[in-house]
Amino acid sequence: MSFNTITNRNYRRNNNRSKNKYSNGFKPKNPKVIRNIPESELYSELVTIEKHIDGVLTRKQLMKNHCEKLQIEENKLNIRIYNSYENQGANYITDESNDIFLSEHPCWALKIEGSFIENDIVREHVKPFTSYFKKIFIQLDPELYPMDGTIEWNQSKALIDTDKYGFEIKRNGDKDVNVKIFLYLDYNPQQFKVASSLSKVLGVHTTTRSRIFVAFWKYIKKHNLQDPEQRKNIIFNDELKDIFNVNEPVPCSSILDLLTPYLLPPDPIELSYTVKVSGDPKDNVKSYNVSVQDENIGKNIKVNLGDRANINDINTKIENKIRELNNHRKRRDFMLALSEEPIELINNLIASQARDYAIRACNQTEETEYSEFYKQPLVDEATNIFFR
């Protein structure tokens, strides 16, 4: 207690000499706190600087994560569409009551299947086909099937058999049928389509929200649109003014809210197919490759765990060095006070030690029961030590 008391008194004296000379102009609001804890002013400055550094590190980490995601190799989902048919040569027959009917109804079956392609190798049933999509619409020729020509599968509404390795649709019919298939990919993380006007400016079409924000920020940096006086504000150029209809400076914190109306749902993948009820079905197989991202792709991200361990070691060394600097500062303040006023310092040291010994010798003295005891200078010193 005595060592910290002397260094705190000396630090308070030196601190008063350079009062109101802080680089960022911070002025404490509570003079009572400053009087009792002189270090609070510098501590507040350090907190402000720390928040600024944390913000910079957060932005750098986002940029780093963005670059790592760009290193992911896109894999392919192979979609095969084919059909089969039966009883296309069925004959009309007459029963005993002279009613005419088909001996067997002509029908066909449309099949949609998918397989995962990794490193140019087809892997069957690695993951259910429907797990890559949020919704699937199949539209049959409305002239041939006006009542039941639309088939919809929605992942969120499917109660049973949510994930399937393919679809099979059966209908009666003896004519070729034109089919349109709309596949809505289930992006993870969620992706958005940028409105055409903004897409031409940023050079992005469909991607994640974070990448759209990064593209927008790069555009701001490239065209130097930050307010030179208020760096937290952005002054739009003519291109952005025409898009957003904003003439006033925009705070950086409002960029995401400003971009949200221009982020639209991604376009579906549209495939066309014709169901044929004649000829060899093997000649009517269509195949498409669709780019997808799967959770297994994470292994392709170049993450060096050794670098992270080195960073943690460096952080530990920095903390140790800061602790050593604080100890050296205390010793320096003590030696400086000893060189300037040695007699006063020794007397204060002896008095402080005697006071500490008296307090430790008994749990509670009679004088501590009165309020006058807590108005002594030692209370301020004890308060400083407690808050340190």
BELHUZI-V267792 format. One record per backbone hydrogen bond with DSSP energy under -0.5 kcal/mol. NH is the residue of the N-H (numbers start at 1). CO is the residue of the C=O. If there is no record, write none. Layout:
# BELHUZI-V267792
nh:NH co:CO
nh:NH co:CO
This chain:
# BELHUZI-V267792
nh:5 co:1
nh:6 co:2
nh:7 co:3
nh:8 co:4
nh:9 co:5
nh:10 co:6
nh:11 co:7
nh:12 co:8
nh:13 co:9
nh:14 co:10
nh:15 co:11
nh:16 co:12
nh:17 co:13
nh:18 co:14
nh:19 co:16
nh:21 co:18
nh:25 co:22
nh:31 co:29
nh:34 co:30
nh:35 co:31
nh:36 co:32
nh:37 co:33
nh:40 co:37
nh:41 co:38
nh:42 co:38
nh:43 co:39
nh:44 co:40
nh:45 co:41
nh:46 co:42
nh:47 co:43
nh:48 co:44
nh:49 co:45
nh:50 co:46
nh:51 co:47
nh:52 co:48
nh:53 co:49
nh:54 co:50
nh:55 co:51
nh:56 co:52
nh:57 co:53
nh:58 co:54
nh:59 co:55
nh:60 co:56
nh:61 co:57
nh:62 co:58
nh:63 co:59
nh:64 co:60
nh:65 co:61
nh:66 co:62
nh:67 co:63
nh:68 co:64
nh:69 co:65
nh:70 co:66
nh:71 co:67
nh:71 co:68
nh:72 co:69
nh:74 co:72
nh:75 co:292
nh:76 co:117
nh:77 co:290
nh:78 co:76
nh:78 co:115
nh:79 co:77
nh:79 co:288
nh:80 co:78
nh:80 co:113
nh:81 co:286
nh:82 co:111
nh:84 co:109
nh:86 co:107
nh:90 co:87
nh:93 co:101
nh:95 co:99
nh:98 co:95
nh:101 co:93
nh:103 co:91
nh:107 co:86
nh:108 co:171
nh:109 co:84
nh:110 co:169
nh:111 co:82
nh:112 co:167
nh:113 co:80
nh:114 co:165
nh:115 co:78
nh:116 co:123
nh:117 co:76
nh:118 co:116
nh:118 co:121
nh:121 co:118
nh:123 co:116
nh:124 co:122
nh:126 co:123
nh:129 co:164
nh:130 co:164
nh:131 co:128
nh:132 co:129
nh:133 co:130
nh:134 co:184
nh:135 co:184
nh:136 co:153
nh:137 co:182
nh:138 co:151
nh:139 co:180
nh:140 co:138
nh:140 co:149
nh:141 co:178
nh:144 co:141
nh:145 co:141
nh:151 co:138
nh:151 co:149
nh:153 co:136
nh:155 co:134
nh:157 co:154
nh:158 co:154
nh:159 co:157
nh:164 co:162
nh:167 co:112
nh:169 co:110
nh:171 co:108
nh:173 co:106
nh:177 co:275
nh:179 co:273
nh:180 co:139
nh:181 co:271
nh:182 co:137
nh:183 co:181
nh:183 co:269
nh:184 co:135
nh:184 co:182
nh:185 co:183
nh:186 co:132
nh:187 co:185
nh:192 co:207
nh:193 co:264
nh:194 co:192
nh:194 co:205
nh:195 co:262
nh:199 co:195
nh:200 co:196
nh:201 co:197
nh:202 co:198
nh:203 co:199
nh:204 co:199
nh:207 co:192
nh:209 co:190
nh:212 co:208
nh:213 co:209
nh:214 co:210
nh:215 co:211
nh:216 co:212
nh:217 co:213
nh:218 co:214
nh:219 co:215
nh:220 co:216
nh:221 co:217
nh:222 co:218
nh:223 co:219
nh:224 co:221
nh:225 co:220
nh:227 co:230
nh:227 co:233
nh:231 co:229
nh:233 co:230
nh:234 co:250
nh:235 co:225
nh:236 co:234
nh:241 co:237
nh:242 co:238
nh:243 co:239
nh:244 co:240
nh:245 co:241
nh:250 co:234
nh:252 co:232
nh:254 co:251
nh:255 co:252
nh:258 co:254
nh:259 co:255
nh:260 co:256
nh:261 co:257
nh:262 co:259
nh:263 co:260
nh:264 co:193
nh:264 co:262
nh:269 co:183
nh:270 co:268
nh:271 co:181
nh:271 co:269
nh:273 co:179
nh:275 co:177
nh:275 co:273
nh:276 co:274
nh:281 co:279
nh:283 co:280
nh:284 co:281
nh:285 co:282
nh:286 co:81
nh:286 co:284
nh:288 co:79
nh:290 co:77
nh:292 co:75
nh:297 co:294
nh:298 co:295
nh:299 co:296
nh:300 co:297
nh:301 co:298
nh:303 co:301
nh:304 co:302
nh:305 co:303
nh:308 co:304
nh:309 co:305
nh:310 co:306
nh:311 co:307
nh:312 co:308
nh:313 co:309
nh:314 co:310
nh:315 co:311
nh:316 co:312
nh:317 co:313
nh:318 co:314
nh:319 co:315
nh:320 co:316
nh:321 co:317
nh:322 co:318
nh:323 co:319
nh:324 co:320
nh:325 co:321
nh:326 co:322
nh:327 co:323
nh:328 co:324
nh:329 co:325
nh:330 co:326
nh:331 co:327
nh:332 co:328
nh:333 co:329
nh:334 co:330
nh:335 co:331
nh:336 co:332
nh:337 co:333
nh:338 co:334
nh:339 co:335
nh:340 co:336
nh:341 co:337
nh:345 co:341
nh:346 co:342
nh:347 co:343
nh:348 co:344
nh:349 co:345
nh:350 co:346
nh:351 co:347
nh:352 co:348
nh:353 co:349
nh:354 co:350
nh:355 co:351
nh:356 co:352
nh:357 co:353
nh:358 co:354
nh:359 co:355
nh:360 co:356
nh:361 co:357
nh:362 co:358
nh:368 co:365
nh:369 co:366
nh:370 co:367
nh:373 co:370
nh:374 co:371
nh:375 co:372
nh:376 co:373
nh:379 co:376
nh:380 co:376
nh:381 co:377
nh:382 co:378
nh:383 co:379
nh:384 co:380
nh:385 co:381
nh:386 co:382
nh:387 co:383
nh:388 co:384
